[in-house]
């Protein structure tokens, strides 16, 4: 990419048929809907894509289908997280060969008791960087159980050629973002917010330049970023307040199921199935989700009708 990526880079949900098999045609419809939502880029195979329930063969199929279908209309970020460095580098090469614009990866982890040393984490990201020539986004999230210190992240940004974007999702993300930006300077090309924009305003105050949310309401959240970066902080605050009830309900009650349920209701996909051991949301939670979504007249809720 010639210019740094900013704005909103949502995670695409992975659609399954009601029998649990992947739905490649539905995946293409999801991607088209997201482009119509005005996204700045799309991330696939992330945690909100249920990457942890996909086989290697399914991952390869979804990567190919997604990159071929988007065909350069927006940048596509492919998540390549895995504990094994060799698997990460293989996924990195495959994604770049198919046309990915960026990679995203978490540090290697396999439960709280199996986390490499800082040296191992650094080497893991360095190996991925050596395998490709596209940017890498570090996903710093509590899910991993890894503590990525600011000095480690800064060292990675300065010494690993393609590590230049950071998605910060831990508690007190704004403070960590501010420290990272101050210490890393020009090497921190893309400091990003996550967690469905639950802390977006504070993270923008700290200097983030974009957010990676779900695909639920990108067209509503993107103006928060664009208005803030244009200096219109009152407009950004007003838009954030408008989105907050749905942000909160998604983040605290629905999780990755929210975008799929709204997209099914809107005719984007035929099923909001999630693979076991995940469970469908309760009717009570679903009813509130759809009510809040209708209040905002979300694109995903009417795209396929």
C-alpha positions in Angstrom: 0.0 0.0 0.0 1.3 3.4 -1.0 -0.4 5.3 1.8 -1.1 4.2 5.4 -4.4 2.5 5.9 -6.8 4.4 8.1 -10.5 4.4 8.9 -12.6 1.3 9.5 -11.4 -2.2 8.6 -14.1 -4.5 9.8 -13.9 -8.3 10.3 -16.0 -10.3 7.9 -18.1 -13.1 9.5 -17.8 -16.5 8.0 -21.2 -17.7 6.9 -22.2 -21.4 7.3 -25.2 -23.2 5.9 -27.7 -24.4 8.5 -25.9 -27.8 8.4 -22.6 -26.2 9.5 -20.8 -26.4 6.1 -19.1 -23.3 4.9 -21.1 -21.1 2.4 -18.7 -19.6 -0.2 -21.5 -17.9 -2.1 -22.7 -16.3 1.2 -19.1 -15.2 1.8 -19.2 -13.3 -1.4 -22.4 -11.6 -0.5 -21.0 -10.7 2.9 -18.0 -9.0 1.2 -20.2 -7.1 -1.3 -22.4 -5.9 1.6 -19.4 -4.7 3.5 -18.1 -2.8 0.5 -21.5 -1.2 0.2 -21.2 -0.2 3.9 -18.3 2.0 2.9 -15.5 0.2 4.6 -11.9 1.1 4.1 -10.7 -2.5 4.1 -11.9 -5.9 5.1 -10.3 -8.4 7.5 -11.0 -12.1 7.0 -10.4 -15.2 9.1 -10.1 -13.3 12.4 -11.5 -14.4 15.7 -14.9 -12.8 14.9 -14.7 -14.9 11.7 -14.7 -18.0 13.9 -11.2 -18.9 12.6 -10.8 -21.3 15.5 -13.5 -23.7 14.1 -12.2 -23.8 10.5 -10.2 -26.6 9.0 -7.0 -25.8 7.1 -8.8 -26.7 3.8 -11.7 -24.4 4.7 -9.3 -21.5 5.5 -7.6 -22.0 2.1 -11.0 -22.0 0.3 -12.2 -18.9 2.1 -9.0 -17.0 1.5 -9.0 -17.8 -2.2 -12.8 -17.0 -2.6 -12.6 -13.8 -0.7 -9.5 -12.4 -2.5 -10.8 -13.4 -5.9 -14.2 -11.9 -5.3 -13.1 -8.6 -3.8 -10.6 -8.3 -6.7 -8.9 -5.2 -5.4 -12.1 -3.1 -4.7 -10.8 -2.6 -1.1 -7.7 -3.9 0.6 -8.1 -7.3 2.2 -6.4 -8.2 5.5 -5.9 -11.9 6.1 -5.5 -13.2 9.6 -2.8 -15.9 9.9 -2.5 -16.5 13.6 -1.2 -19.9 14.8 1.1 -21.1 17.5 3.5 -22.8 15.1 5.9 -20.4 13.3 6.1 -22.7 10.3 2.4 -22.7 9.8 2.2 -18.9 10.2 4.9 -18.4 7.5 3.1 -20.8 5.2 -0.2 -19.0 5.7 1.6 -15.6 5.1 3.1 -16.7 1.8 -0.2 -18.1 0.6 -2.2 -15.0 1.5 0.3 -12.7 -0.2 0.4 -14.9 -3.3 -3.4 -14.7 -3.5 -3.5 -10.9 -3.3 -3.7 -9.9 0.4 -2.8 -6.3 1.1 -2.0 -6.9 4.8 -1.7 -9.7 7.3 -2.9 -9.8 10.9 -1.6 -12.1 13.6 -1.7 -12.6 17.3 1.3 -13.7 19.3 1.8 -17.5 19.6 -0.2 -18.9 22.5 -1.9 -22.1 23.5 -3.5 -21.4 26.8 -2.1 -19.4 29.7 0.5 -22.0 30.5 2.0 -22.2 27.0 3.2 -18.8 26.0 6.7 -18.3 24.5 9.2 -15.9 25.8 9.5 -12.4 24.5 12.4 -13.6 22.3 10.2 -16.3 20.9 7.4 -13.9 20.2 9.8 -11.5 18.4 11.2 -14.3 16.3 7.7 -15.5 15.4 6.8 -12.2 14.0 10.2 -11.7 12.3 9.8 -15.0 10.5 6.4 -14.0 9.2 7.8 -10.7 8.0 10.7 -12.4 6.3 8.3 -14.5 4.3 6.4 -11.6 2.8 6.6 -8.0 1.5 3.3 -6.7 2.8 2.5 -5.0 6.2 1.7 -7.0 9.3 -0.8 -5.9 12.0 -0.1 -7.1 15.5 -3.3 -8.0 17.3 -2.7 -7.3 21.0 -5.8 -8.9 22.7 -6.5 -10.5 26.1 -7.6 -13.7 24.4 -4.0 -14.6 23.8 -2.9 -14.5 27.4 0.4 -12.9 26.2 1.6 -9.7 27.7 3.1 -7.6 24.9 5.0 -4.8 26.6 5.3 -1.4 24.9 9.1 -1.8 24.6 8.6 -5.1 22.9 6.1 -3.7 20.4 8.3 -0.7 19.7 11.3 -3.0 19.1 9.2 -5.1 16.7 8.1 -1.9 14.8 11.6 -0.7 14.6 13.5 -3.9 13.8 11.0 -6.1 11.9 10.6 -4.7 8.5 6.9 -5.3 7.8 5.5 -4.9 11.4 3.9 -1.5 11.3 0.2 -1.8 12.3 -1.1 -2.5 15.8 -4.6 -3.4 16.9 -5.0 -2.7 20.6 -7.8 -4.5 22.5 -6.6 -4.9 26.0 -8.0 -3.0 29.1 -6.8 0.6 29.2 -6.1 0.4 25.5 -5.9 4.2 25.2 -3.1 4.5 27.6 -1.1 1.8 25.9 -1.8 3.3 22.4 -0.5 6.7 23.6 2.7 5.2 25.0 3.2 3.1 21.9 2.8 6.1 19.6 5.1 8.3 21.7 7.8 5.6 22.0 7.6 4.3 18.4 7.2 7.5 16.5 7.2 7.1 12.7 7.5 3.3 13.0 4.0 3.1 14.3 2.3 3.5 10.9 -1.2 2.2 11.9 -2.3 2.3 15.5 -5.8 0.8 15.6 -8.7 0.4 18.0 -10.7 -2.9 18.4 -13.3 -4.3 20.7 -16.2 -3.3 18.4 -15.3 0.4 19.1 -16.4 0.2 22.7 -13.4 2.4 23.6 -13.1 4.2 20.3 -13.4 7.8 21.4 -10.7 7.4 24.1 -8.5 5.6 21.6 -8.9 8.4 19.1 -7.9 10.9 21.9 -4.8 8.7 22.4 -3.9 8.9 18.7 -5.3 5.8 17.0 -6.0 6.3 13.3 -8.7 3.7 12.8 -10.7 0.9 14.1 -11.3 -2.8 13.4 -14.9 -3.6 14.4 -17.3 -6.3 13.3 -19.3 -6.0 10.1 -22.5 -5.0 12.0 -22.5 -1.2 11.6 -19.4 0.1 9.8 -21.3 2.8 8.0 -22.3 4.3 11.4 -18.9 3.9 13.1 -16.7 5.1 10.3 -17.9 8.8 10.6 -16.7 8.8 14.2 -13.1 8.2 12.9 -13.4 10.6 9.9 -15.0 13.4 11.9 -12.5 13.2 14.7 -9.5 13.1 12.3 -10.9 16.1 10.5 -11.0 18.0 13.8 -14.8 17.8 14.2 -14.6 16.3 17.7 -18.2 17.3 18.7 -19.6 15.6 15.6 -17.5 12.5 16.4 -18.8 12.4 20.0 -22.4 12.8 18.9 -22.0 9.9 16.4 -20.3 7.7 19.0 -23.2 8.4 21.4 -25.6 7.3 18.7 -23.8 4.0 18.1 -23.1 3.2 21.8 -26.2 1.2 22.7 -25.7 -1.2 19.8 -21.9 -1.3 20.4 -22.5 -2.2 24.0 -25.1 -4.9 23.2 -22.9 -6.5 20.6 -19.7 -6.4 22.7 -21.2 -7.5 25.9 -24.2 -9.7 24.9 -23.9 -11.0 21.4 -20.2 -11.3 20.4 -19.4 -12.6 16.9 -23.0 -13.8 16.4 -24.4 -10.2 16.1 -23.3 -9.4 12.5 -24.3 -12.9 11.3 -27.8 -12.6 12.8 -28.4 -9.1 11.3 -27.0 -10.1 7.9 -29.4 -13.1 7.9 -32.3 -10.9 8.8 -31.3 -8.5 6.0 -31.1 -11.3 3.4 -27.3 -11.1 3.0 -26.8 -14.7 4.1 -29.2 -17.6 4.5 -28.2 -18.8 8.0 -26.6 -17.3 11.1 -25.3 -20.7 12.2 -22.3 -20.8 14.5 -20.3 -24.0 15.0 -20.5 -26.0 18.2 -19.4 -25.5 21.0 -20.7 -21.9 20.3 -24.4 -21.6 20.7 -27.0 -19.4 19.1 -28.0 -16.3 21.0 -31.2 -16.4 23.1 -34.4 -15.0 21.6 -34.3 -12.2 24.2 -30.8 -11.1 23.1 -31.7 -11.4 19.4 -34.8 -9.3 19.8 -32.9 -6.4 21.4 -30.1 -6.7 18.8 -32.6 -6.4 15.9 -34.5 -3.6 17.6 -31.3 -1.5 18.1 -30.3 -2.3 14.5 -33.6 -1.1 13.1 -33.3 2.1 15.0 -30.1 2.8 13.2 -31.5 1.6 9.8 -28.4 -0.5 9.3 -27.4 -1.4 5.7 -26.8 -5.0 6.6 -30.4 -5.2 7.8 -31.9 -4.3 4.4 -29.1 -5.1 1.9 -30.5 -8.3 0.5 -34.2 -7.3 0.5 
